[in-house]
């Protein structure tokens, strides 16, 4: 049967340049946050910085959640076109080729880089996390199984924990969207609160359903949200954007991120998701925000943001070898800038050599699938 419901379908999703820009800013925040966390700092200074509006610059916690909300929105646009078995096969093929080959390349690069990690001269200049991660060097035999499915690979590629979640939800999302069409997005959003609140009772990745549900909800309500945004005056849009940034940063500013027993984890995740959803709405429906995020430099970075995200951590660990004791402001900024520029270059290479050819290979295979499946009436429709 067709994957449809009585409700009116959302409009087809065209490429939105502003989302590339938003994705790059989120990736940049992750890089800056990890680099900041890498360097040892006086506790009082670090605490004051994290609990001020400046925490937006290092809020990698929220930036990853924003990635998931963006994925929910964009994948809903792709899955919304799934009506036949051939569409489903093509959806999965594109997602696998989009996620997996760059992951394999980044994991191999991180493993090679780990031969050159050296924190022996840090002398108190680094925090515990980079010291532990730089000590990881898997044997080739240990490494090989991790090429099969995205993961942190025994902490050889730490940021890849998000790829496990992305891949899992890529497989689930067409069915989630199908169920949502037959009920309502509010049902999905309400259901997503259970794994958020009771995350210890279910597989960990399901606790992130909330963010994908937010993205799906915005996708399905985009026409109504656009009409509402069009009626907002300029001041109202500015207030909305400031509110979004404030809610997005609030888990750190209100100290509800990491507390003993993680008792406030759902609150921090909920606030982070709500702020991310507001920022996505601003990017989509506010002309000024949309134009800023659609600037050429941000869009260029956004198209390469996946590789940027994957490579920033091994690049950062490589450069920890230059740390020779506690660093001040100039050295700290120089370290972050060096990691940023090098990661930018590595991402450009990865995009040209791996990502773009992988996307093309996925599209080619989708055409093959269309020719093989679409011509067979017995398997052409989802039953």
One Martini backbone bead per residue (centre of mass of N, CA, C, O) as a GRO file, in nm:
protein
  383
    1UNK     BB    1   0.102   0.032   0.009
    2UNK     BB    2   0.071   0.347   0.064
    3UNK     BB    3   0.251   0.620   0.215
    4UNK     BB    4  -0.034   0.743   0.355
    5UNK     BB    5  -0.276   0.998   0.434
    6UNK     BB    6  -0.527   1.223   0.504
    7UNK     BB    7  -0.321   1.420   0.517
    8UNK     BB    8  -0.146   1.671   0.412
    9UNK     BB    9   0.125   1.703   0.242
   10UNK     BB   10   0.418   1.805   0.233
   11UNK     BB   11   0.639   1.984   0.094
   12UNK     BB   12   0.883   1.961  -0.100
   13UNK     BB   13   1.235   1.933  -0.054
   14UNK     BB   14   1.457   2.158  -0.103
   15UNK     BB   15   1.736   2.313  -0.123
   16UNK     BB   16   1.888   2.470   0.173
   17UNK     BB   17   2.140   2.681   0.229
   18UNK     BB   18   2.106   2.763   0.534
   19UNK     BB   19   2.162   2.471   0.643
   20UNK     BB   20   2.457   2.468   0.576
   21UNK     BB   21   2.536   2.704   0.759
   22UNK     BB   22   2.429   2.583   1.023
   23UNK     BB   23   2.602   2.325   1.015
   24UNK     BB   24   2.877   2.467   1.027
   25UNK     BB   25   2.843   2.615   1.294
   26UNK     BB   26   2.808   2.357   1.457
   27UNK     BB   27   3.084   2.232   1.385
   28UNK     BB   28   3.254   2.468   1.497
   29UNK     BB   29   3.157   2.442   1.790
   30UNK     BB   30   3.267   2.162   1.836
   31UNK     BB   31   3.562   2.231   1.790
   32UNK     BB   32   3.590   2.454   2.002
   33UNK     BB   33   3.493   2.287   2.242
   34UNK     BB   34   3.712   2.065   2.232
   35UNK     BB   35   3.956   2.255   2.244
   36UNK     BB   36   3.882   2.384   2.512
   37UNK     BB   37   3.865   2.111   2.678
   38UNK     BB   38   4.168   2.033   2.629
   39UNK     BB   39   4.240   2.275   2.803
   40UNK     BB   40   4.382   2.386   3.077
   41UNK     BB   41   4.196   2.546   3.350
   42UNK     BB   42   4.070   2.738   3.561
   43UNK     BB   43   3.785   2.672   3.719
   44UNK     BB   44   3.659   2.956   3.752
   45UNK     BB   45   3.686   3.041   3.457
   46UNK     BB   46   3.535   2.808   3.321
   47UNK     BB   47   3.269   2.844   3.474
   48UNK     BB   48   3.208   3.136   3.386
   49UNK     BB   49   3.203   3.084   3.081
   50UNK     BB   50   2.979   2.856   3.075
   51UNK     BB   51   2.776   3.069   3.250
   52UNK     BB   52   2.764   3.226   2.984
   53UNK     BB   53   2.692   3.338   2.667
   54UNK     BB   54   2.975   3.221   2.560
   55UNK     BB   55   2.885   2.917   2.543
   56UNK     BB   56   2.803   2.916   2.243
   57UNK     BB   57   3.106   2.860   2.138
   58UNK     BB   58   3.110   2.556   2.318
   59UNK     BB   59   2.823   2.405   2.240
   60UNK     BB   60   2.844   2.090   2.152
   61UNK     BB   61   2.600   1.966   2.282
   62UNK     BB   62   2.392   2.132   2.107
   63UNK     BB   63   2.506   2.091   1.819
   64UNK     BB   64   2.436   1.789   1.799
   65UNK     BB   65   2.133   1.828   1.833
   66UNK     BB   66   2.105   1.999   1.580
   67UNK     BB   67   2.182   1.781   1.383
   68UNK     BB   68   1.933   1.601   1.445
   69UNK     BB   69   1.718   1.803   1.365
   70UNK     BB   70   1.814   1.838   1.076
   71UNK     BB   71   1.780   1.541   1.001
   72UNK     BB   72   1.478   1.521   1.050
   73UNK     BB   73   1.403   1.731   0.837
   74UNK     BB   74   1.558   1.623   0.583
   75UNK     BB   75   1.464   1.322   0.594
   76UNK     BB   76   1.165   1.385   0.566
   77UNK     BB   77   1.193   1.491   0.276
   78UNK     BB   78   1.288   1.217   0.161
   79UNK     BB   79   1.072   1.017   0.291
   80UNK     BB   80   0.816   1.158   0.165
   81UNK     BB   81   0.881   1.001  -0.125
   82UNK     BB   82   0.794   0.732  -0.007
   83UNK     BB   83   0.594   0.467  -0.194
   84UNK     BB   84   0.809   0.255  -0.273
   85UNK     BB   85   1.045   0.020  -0.276
   86UNK     BB   86   1.243   0.186  -0.449
   87UNK     BB   87   1.248   0.432  -0.261
   88UNK     BB   88   1.360   0.287  -0.012
   89UNK     BB   89   1.620   0.181  -0.141
   90UNK     BB   90   1.727   0.464  -0.216
   91UNK     BB   91   1.735   0.589   0.062
   92UNK     BB   92   1.938   0.387   0.186
   93UNK     BB   93   2.164   0.420  -0.018
   94UNK     BB   94   2.221   0.721   0.029
   95UNK     BB   95   2.284   0.702   0.331
   96UNK     BB   96   2.520   0.504   0.323
   97UNK     BB   97   2.696   0.674   0.118
   98UNK     BB   98   2.701   0.929   0.302
   99UNK     BB   99   2.825   0.796   0.574
  100UNK     BB  100   3.035   0.553   0.546
  101UNK     BB  101   3.290   0.625   0.373
  102UNK     BB  102   3.384   0.872   0.544
  103UNK     BB  103   3.419   0.710   0.801
  104UNK     BB  104   3.636   0.514   0.704
  105UNK     BB  105   3.842   0.733   0.630
  106UNK     BB  106   3.858   0.868   0.912
  107UNK     BB  107   3.944   0.618   1.070
  108UNK     BB  108   4.205   0.567   0.918
  109UNK     BB  109   4.328   0.847   0.973
  110UNK     BB  110   4.320   0.827   1.284
  111UNK     BB  111   4.501   0.579   1.305
  112UNK     BB  112   4.750   0.704   1.174
  113UNK     BB  113   4.771   0.949   1.366
  114UNK     BB  114   4.819   0.779   1.635
  115UNK     BB  115   5.131   0.744   1.585
  116UNK     BB  116   5.164   1.086   1.657
  117UNK     BB  117   5.085   1.093   1.933
  118UNK     BB  118   5.187   1.347   2.197
  119UNK     BB  119   5.166   1.404   2.569
  120UNK     BB  120   5.445   1.404   2.737
  121UNK     BB  121   5.474   1.749   2.742
  122UNK     BB  122   5.224   1.892   2.884
  123UNK     BB  123   5.238   1.964   3.191
  124UNK     BB  124   4.918   2.040   3.256
  125UNK     BB  125   4.780   2.146   2.966
  126UNK     BB  126   4.581   1.900   2.995
  127UNK     BB  127   4.324   1.712   2.999
  128UNK     BB  128   4.202   1.395   3.040
  129UNK     BB  129   4.074   1.327   2.765
  130UNK     BB  130   4.316   1.362   2.560
  131UNK     BB  131   4.501   1.167   2.709
  132UNK     BB  132   4.322   0.917   2.659
  133UNK     BB  133   4.281   0.936   2.346
  134UNK     BB  134   4.594   0.944   2.268
  135UNK     BB  135   4.634   0.636   2.381
  136UNK     BB  136   4.487   0.534   2.131
  137UNK     BB  137   4.591   0.215   1.963
  138UNK     BB  138   4.498   0.006   1.745
  139UNK     BB  139   4.497  -0.272   1.608
  140UNK     BB  140   4.425  -0.397   1.309
  141UNK     BB  141   4.244  -0.622   1.418
  142UNK     BB  142   4.067  -0.428   1.595
  143UNK     BB  143   3.976  -0.228   1.364
  144UNK     BB  144   3.821  -0.378   1.131
  145UNK     BB  145   3.525  -0.414   1.253
  146UNK     BB  146   3.466  -0.089   1.252
  147UNK     BB  147   3.401  -0.069   0.934
  148UNK     BB  148   3.098  -0.182   0.926
  149UNK     BB  149   3.008   0.038   1.155
  150UNK     BB  150   2.933   0.311   1.303
  151UNK     BB  151   3.174   0.436   1.548
  152UNK     BB  152   3.420   0.493   1.794
  153UNK     BB  153   3.628   0.266   1.782
  154UNK     BB  154   3.750   0.253   2.071
  155UNK     BB  155   3.825   0.573   2.053
  156UNK     BB  156   3.956   0.642   1.768
  157UNK     BB  157   3.657   0.797   1.691
  158UNK     BB  158   3.474   0.977   1.892
  159UNK     BB  159   3.252   1.145   1.713
  160UNK     BB  160   3.103   0.871   1.592
  161UNK     BB  161   2.857   0.837   1.783
  162UNK     BB  162   2.655   0.995   1.598
  163UNK     BB  163   2.649   0.788   1.358
  164UNK     BB  164   2.490   0.568   1.491
  165UNK     BB  165   2.235   0.738   1.519
  166UNK     BB  166   2.200   0.819   1.223
  167UNK     BB  167   2.179   0.533   1.108
  168UNK     BB  168   1.945   0.425   1.274
  169UNK     BB  169   1.743   0.656   1.182
  170UNK     BB  170   1.758   0.602   0.881
  171UNK     BB  171   1.609   0.325   0.905
  172UNK     BB  172   1.349   0.438   1.072
  173UNK     BB  173   1.219   0.700   0.940
  174UNK     BB  174   1.010   0.602   0.727
  175UNK     BB  175   0.830   0.469   0.955
  176UNK     BB  176   0.788   0.712   1.132
  177UNK     BB  177   0.652   0.885   0.912
  178UNK     BB  178   0.421   0.692   0.850
  179UNK     BB  179   0.298   0.700   1.138
  180UNK     BB  180   0.261   1.008   1.150
  181UNK     BB  181   0.056   1.029   0.917
  182UNK     BB  182  -0.159   0.833   1.076
  183UNK     BB  183  -0.156   1.064   1.286
  184UNK     BB  184   0.075   1.269   1.453
  185UNK     BB  185   0.338   1.460   1.553
  186UNK     BB  186   0.250   1.473   1.856
  187UNK     BB  187   0.279   1.170   1.906
  188UNK     BB  188   0.579   1.150   1.856
  189UNK     BB  189   0.671   1.362   2.062
  190UNK     BB  190   0.549   1.224   2.307
  191UNK     BB  191   0.696   0.949   2.271
  192UNK     BB  192   0.994   1.076   2.293
  193UNK     BB  193   0.984   1.127   2.610
  194UNK     BB  194   1.040   0.852   2.727
  195UNK     BB  195   1.347   0.810   2.646
  196UNK     BB  196   1.429   1.080   2.779
  197UNK     BB  197   1.334   1.006   3.079
  198UNK     BB  198   1.401   0.668   3.030
  199UNK     BB  199   1.707   0.597   2.922
  200UNK     BB  200   1.785   0.328   3.095
  201UNK     BB  201   1.551   0.127   2.950
  202UNK     BB  202   1.696   0.186   2.676
  203UNK     BB  203   1.840   0.234   2.410
  204UNK     BB  204   2.035   0.508   2.384
  205UNK     BB  205   1.953   0.623   2.097
  206UNK     BB  206   1.643   0.679   2.174
  207UNK     BB  207   1.691   0.951   2.337
  208UNK     BB  208   1.712   1.109   2.038
  209UNK     BB  209   1.421   1.123   1.920
  210UNK     BB  210   1.338   1.412   1.992
  211UNK     BB  211   1.502   1.556   1.764
  212UNK     BB  212   1.377   1.418   1.519
  213UNK     BB  213   1.087   1.500   1.591
  214UNK     BB  214   1.128   1.801   1.561
  215UNK     BB  215   1.207   1.796   1.260
  216UNK     BB  216   0.944   1.666   1.160
  217UNK     BB  217   0.749   1.880   1.267
  218UNK     BB  218   0.863   2.116   1.101
  219UNK     BB  219   0.815   1.991   0.828
  220UNK     BB  220   0.496   1.952   0.859
  221UNK     BB  221   0.471   2.282   0.958
  222UNK     BB  222   0.601   2.487   0.753
  223UNK     BB  223   0.364   2.648   0.635
  224UNK     BB  224   0.256   2.761   0.904
  225UNK     BB  225   0.523   2.885   1.006
  226UNK     BB  226   0.559   3.083   0.771
  227UNK     BB  227   0.304   3.247   0.815
  228UNK     BB  228   0.379   3.336   1.099
  229UNK     BB  229   0.655   3.471   1.029
  230UNK     BB  230   0.537   3.685   0.827
  231UNK     BB  231   0.379   3.839   1.073
  232UNK     BB  232   0.634   3.919   1.192
  233UNK     BB  233   0.816   4.145   1.315
  234UNK     BB  234   1.134   4.236   1.344
  235UNK     BB  235   1.137   4.234   1.655
  236UNK     BB  236   1.016   3.951   1.687
  237UNK     BB  237   1.249   3.802   1.547
  238UNK     BB  238   1.471   3.893   1.738
  239UNK     BB  239   1.350   3.770   1.994
  240UNK     BB  240   1.338   3.480   1.891
  241UNK     BB  241   1.643   3.445   1.844
  242UNK     BB  242   1.737   3.507   2.132
  243UNK     BB  243   1.570   3.287   2.262
  244UNK     BB  244   1.701   3.051   2.114
  245UNK     BB  245   1.990   3.101   2.220
  246UNK     BB  246   1.919   3.085   2.522
  247UNK     BB  247   1.802   2.798   2.528
  248UNK     BB  248   2.046   2.657   2.398
  249UNK     BB  249   2.245   2.757   2.647
  250UNK     BB  250   2.101   2.683   2.926
  251UNK     BB  251   2.223   2.414   3.032
  252UNK     BB  252   2.485   2.560   3.119
  253UNK     BB  253   2.383   2.820   3.267
  254UNK     BB  254   2.194   2.621   3.468
  255UNK     BB  255   2.330   2.349   3.537
  256UNK     BB  256   2.178   2.086   3.341
  257UNK     BB  257   2.387   1.861   3.240
  258UNK     BB  258   2.617   1.777   3.475
  259UNK     BB  259   2.508   1.571   3.729
  260UNK     BB  260   2.460   1.386   3.979
  261UNK     BB  261   2.314   1.110   3.816
  262UNK     BB  262   2.167   1.268   3.583
  263UNK     BB  263   1.890   1.403   3.685
  264UNK     BB  264   1.898   1.653   3.449
  265UNK     BB  265   1.919   1.545   3.159
  266UNK     BB  266   1.633   1.591   3.034
  267UNK     BB  267   1.633   1.898   3.069
  268UNK     BB  268   1.883   1.963   2.901
  269UNK     BB  269   1.784   1.823   2.639
  270UNK     BB  270   1.519   1.980   2.608
  271UNK     BB  271   1.638   2.265   2.588
  272UNK     BB  272   1.827   2.211   2.351
  273UNK     BB  273   1.603   2.129   2.152
  274UNK     BB  274   1.430   2.384   2.164
  275UNK     BB  275   1.652   2.576   2.069
  276UNK     BB  276   1.713   2.433   1.799
  277UNK     BB  277   1.426   2.469   1.681
  278UNK     BB  278   1.430   2.777   1.679
  279UNK     BB  279   1.678   2.806   1.492
  280UNK     BB  280   1.558   2.658   1.251
  281UNK     BB  281   1.321   2.849   1.207
  282UNK     BB  282   1.493   3.101   1.155
  283UNK     BB  283   1.645   2.985   0.906
  284UNK     BB  284   1.379   2.932   0.734
  285UNK     BB  285   1.173   3.211   0.804
  286UNK     BB  286   1.404   3.431   0.823
  287UNK     BB  287   1.548   3.633   0.603
  288UNK     BB  288   1.802   3.735   0.753
  289UNK     BB  289   1.905   3.459   0.855
  290UNK     BB  290   1.905   3.319   0.580
  291UNK     BB  291   2.113   3.503   0.441
  292UNK     BB  292   2.348   3.458   0.632
  293UNK     BB  293   2.354   3.136   0.601
  294UNK     BB  294   2.384   3.178   0.266
  295UNK     BB  295   2.660   3.231   0.256
  296UNK     BB  296   2.928   3.126   0.086
  297UNK     BB  297   3.113   3.033   0.320
  298UNK     BB  298   2.901   2.866   0.483
  299UNK     BB  299   2.818   2.677   0.254
  300UNK     BB  300   3.091   2.559   0.200
  301UNK     BB  301   3.123   2.443   0.486
  302UNK     BB  302   2.857   2.276   0.492
  303UNK     BB  303   2.936   2.070   0.265
  304UNK     BB  304   3.199   1.994   0.472
  305UNK     BB  305   3.097   1.926   0.770
  306UNK     BB  306   3.136   1.624   0.799
  307UNK     BB  307   3.445   1.617   0.771
  308UNK     BB  308   3.497   1.830   0.982
  309UNK     BB  309   3.385   1.663   1.215
  310UNK     BB  310   3.562   1.403   1.185
  311UNK     BB  311   3.863   1.555   1.185
  312UNK     BB  312   3.898   1.737   1.440
  313UNK     BB  313   4.002   1.534   1.656
  314UNK     BB  314   4.267   1.423   1.534
  315UNK     BB  315   4.387   1.702   1.491
  316UNK     BB  316   4.390   1.788   1.786
  317UNK     BB  317   4.569   1.552   1.887
  318UNK     BB  318   4.813   1.624   1.718
  319UNK     BB  319   4.847   1.925   1.852
  320UNK     BB  320   4.914   1.844   2.152
  321UNK     BB  321   5.232   1.824   2.109
  322UNK     BB  322   5.270   2.152   2.155
  323UNK     BB  323   5.214   2.119   2.446
  324UNK     BB  324   5.392   2.304   2.732
  325UNK     BB  325   5.177   2.351   2.927
  326UNK     BB  326   5.023   2.600   3.037
  327UNK     BB  327   4.792   2.825   2.886
  328UNK     BB  328   4.710   3.109   2.739
  329UNK     BB  329   4.531   3.304   2.542
  330UNK     BB  330   4.714   3.310   2.289
  331UNK     BB  331   4.770   3.002   2.276
  332UNK     BB  332   4.474   2.910   2.270
  333UNK     BB  333   4.389   3.052   2.009
  334UNK     BB  334   4.609   2.926   1.832
  335UNK     BB  335   4.520   2.636   1.865
  336UNK     BB  336   4.231   2.663   1.753
  337UNK     BB  337   4.314   2.783   1.477
  338UNK     BB  338   4.489   2.543   1.385
  339UNK     BB  339   4.266   2.331   1.394
  340UNK     BB  340   4.071   2.471   1.201
  341UNK     BB  341   4.245   2.500   0.944
  342UNK     BB  342   4.325   2.201   0.916
  343UNK     BB  343   4.037   2.089   0.903
  344UNK     BB  344   3.949   2.242   0.654
  345UNK     BB  345   4.153   2.104   0.466
  346UNK     BB  346   4.071   1.808   0.522
  347UNK     BB  347   3.774   1.844   0.430
  348UNK     BB  348   3.831   1.920   0.137
  349UNK     BB  349   3.966   1.654   0.065
  350UNK     BB  350   3.742   1.456   0.153
  351UNK     BB  351   3.521   1.568  -0.030
  352UNK     BB  352   3.672   1.520  -0.304
  353UNK     BB  353   3.763   1.207  -0.256
  354UNK     BB  354   3.490   1.091  -0.101
  355UNK     BB  355   3.210   1.224  -0.082
  356UNK     BB  356   3.137   1.289  -0.376
  357UNK     BB  357   3.184   1.004  -0.496
  358UNK     BB  358   2.982   0.866  -0.303
  359UNK     BB  359   2.730   1.014  -0.395
  360UNK     BB  360   2.751   0.926  -0.691
  361UNK     BB  361   2.740   0.622  -0.635
  362UNK     BB  362   2.461   0.624  -0.503
  363UNK     BB  363   2.309   0.739  -0.750
  364UNK     BB  364   2.384   0.514  -0.943
  365UNK     BB  365   2.257   0.281  -0.779
  366UNK     BB  366   1.971   0.398  -0.786
  367UNK     BB  367   1.937   0.360  -1.092
  368UNK     BB  368   1.966   0.056  -1.084
  369UNK     BB  369   1.732  -0.002  -0.897
  370UNK     BB  370   1.512   0.123  -1.071
  371UNK     BB  371   1.548  -0.077  -1.311
  372UNK     BB  372   1.505  -0.345  -1.143
  373UNK     BB  373   1.235  -0.277  -0.973
  374UNK     BB  374   1.030  -0.098  -1.135
  375UNK     BB  375   0.983  -0.338  -1.357
  376UNK     BB  376   0.851  -0.494  -1.103
  377UNK     BB  377   0.526  -0.534  -1.001
  378UNK     BB  378   0.575  -0.722  -0.739
  379UNK     BB  379   0.794  -0.485  -0.604
  380UNK     BB  380   0.698  -0.174  -0.639
  381UNK     BB  381   0.532  -0.205  -0.371
  382UNK     BB  382   0.431  -0.140  -0.061
  383UNK     BB  383   0.287  -0.390   0.181
   0.00000   0.00000   0.00000
